[in-house]
Amino acid sequence: MAAQILIFALQSIGMDTKEFIRLALEEDVASGDYSTLASIPPTATGKATLKIKEDGILAGLDIARDIFYYLEPEARFEWHKKDGDTIVYGDVAFEVSAHVHTILKAERLVLNCMQRMSGIATLTRTYADKIKGYRSRILDTRKTTPLFRRFEKEAVRIGGGYNHRMGLYDMVMLKDNHIDYCGGIRAAITQTQDYLKAHNLDLKIEVETRNLDDVKEILATGGIHRIMLDNYKPELITEAVALIDGQYETEASGGININNIEQYAATGVDFISIGALTHHAVSLDLSLKAVI
């Protein structure tokens, strides 16, 4: 039975997640958790609970479970909440039973991941709730913590947002610098189309605009998927959306915050991208406590 649990626990953790956990523990534990090694017998077992110390939206239970399973595949992880749940001070998210060495070695990594993800999910939910009833969807950006991007983007989804491209490899975005280096919008688009065709790449193309003249040039060129309206005032976005008239997806970006997002949603734009979901989120207060 123990061997079956071991195989199931290890197989349930994806390779990318295993590598992340390995490197994160290597950074934290290195040659040894000497506080635990010096004070706790290696055979000691125990329980701990994840306690909520601040109201918000919970996120990160999967990675927390995977960290414990990575260290001890026979650990027992009992869910009391699920990702996306609204949580309040005093709630218990999960209980874990394992060797005490496992619990203490995993504690900080579990908390760092869950606090960060829960903070992002909480902020995203605040934005999503603000534009309920509008057709616009909230997008994240690549303004993420290096090597933690997929977990932060998962937290955005948990909070009610949507993911933009994961990286530079899964979508073409021709931004102002690309356009300026290339010599203009038409050149950037046509050269990109030629490149994708020559390399047999099926990628969507998004183009950033700075004014309505840029929008008109894109419409005259064609062959793209989404037009970004960067740093436009809401009234100008309304004008741009009418000009585009459903030919391509539209995305508002830049200068958008919790106080004005409803004005942008009212323009009828398809997407609103908000870097603040990840780079301004404040970690939620959580703690892992021994059950004695």
Secondary structure, DSSP 8 states (H G I E B T S, - for coil): -HHHHHHHHHHTS-HHHHHHHHHHHHHHHTT--HHHHHHS-TT-EEEEEEEE-S-EE---HHHHHHHHHHH-TT-EEEESS-TT-EE-TT-EEEEEEEEHHHHHHHHHHHHHHHHHHHHHHHHHHHHHHHTTTSS-EEE--S---TT-HHHHHHHHHHHT-B---SSTTSSEEE-HHHHHHHTSHHHHHHHHHHHHHHTT----EEEEESSHHHHHHHHHH---SEEEEET--HHHHHHHHHHHTTSSEEEEESS--TTTHHHHHTTT-SEEE-THHHHS-----EEEEEE-
